[in-house]
Amino acid sequence: MKMEKEIAELKQKLEEHEKRIKSLENTILGRKVEEITMVEGKVDFERLAEKIGAKSEKIKELFDVENNSLTLLKVIGEDERDKTKKISLAVLLGYKYTVGNEQVFSKEIRRNVAENRISVNNFATYLNEMIPSLIRRTGKPKSPKTTYRLTPLGEAEAKEILKKLCK
């Protein structure tokens, strides 16, 4: 009888510990999410302009910063696939050099595609076509915490896209 009581108390303590651990993990993951997506302080359009060889005024016309996010305002491309690819690359490059975030959440890229009035029905398929040559994925597919970053080849292509948009 005494042994069963001790076992029950131990189980209860373990459950409490598990709850605290989960709470701490969620807090830590929540902070990581904020670190990746937040546009804090000054946005450095000069740095991006220097990287692609354009004027910073032209870059400022391409991007809008609002509510802690970067939004691409212009898009080029022949069809939805091409436009989605170009928006994704341009947004990743924009975040990398204007804000300093090399990794961007998939939902942020998706938002940029949607804001340019392009269907997001095949969004994941189009992104997967760019892996591993142009972009790299971190995290599980279909997870809200999945992030993407540019490869060197993807960065070169994104620079060419932004040069065309600046003309």
Rosetta blueprint (number, residue, H / E / L):
1 M L
2 K H
3 M H
4 E H
5 K H
6 E H
7 I H
8 A H
9 E H
10 L H
11 K H
12 Q H
13 K H
14 L H
15 E H
16 E H
17 H H
18 E H
19 K H
20 R H
21 I H
22 K H
23 S H
24 L H
25 E H
26 N H
27 T H
28 I H
29 L H
30 G H
31 R H
32 K H
33 V H
34 E H
35 E H
36 I H
37 T H
38 M L
39 V L
40 E L
41 G L
42 K L
43 V L
44 D L
45 F H
46 E H
47 R H
48 L H
49 A H
50 E H
51 K H
52 I H
53 G L
54 A L
55 K L
56 S H
57 E H
58 K H
59 I H
60 K H
61 E H
62 L H
63 F E
64 D E
65 V E
66 E E
67 N L
68 N L
69 S E
70 L E
71 T E
72 L E
73 L L
74 K L
75 V L
76 I L
77 G L
78 E L
79 D L
80 E H
81 R H
82 D H
83 K H
84 T H
85 K H
86 K H
87 I H
88 S H
89 L H
90 A H
91 V H
92 L H
93 L H
94 G H
95 Y H
96 K H
97 Y H
98 T H
99 V H
100 G L
101 N L
102 E L
103 Q L
104 V E
105 F E
106 S H
107 K H
108 E H
109 I H
110 R H
111 R H
112 N H
113 V H
114 A H
115 E H
116 N L
117 R L
118 I L
119 S L
120 V L
121 N L
122 N L
123 F H
124 A H
125 T H
126 Y H
127 L H
128 N H
129 E H
130 M H
131 I L
132 P L
133 S L
134 L L
135 I E
136 R E
137 R E
138 T E
139 G L
140 K L
141 P L
142 K L
143 S L
144 P L
145 K L
146 T L
147 T E
148 Y E
149 R E
150 L E
151 T L
152 P H
153 L H
154 G H
155 E H
156 A H
157 E H
158 A H
159 K H
160 E H
161 I H
162 L H
163 K H
164 K H
165 L H
166 C H
167 K L
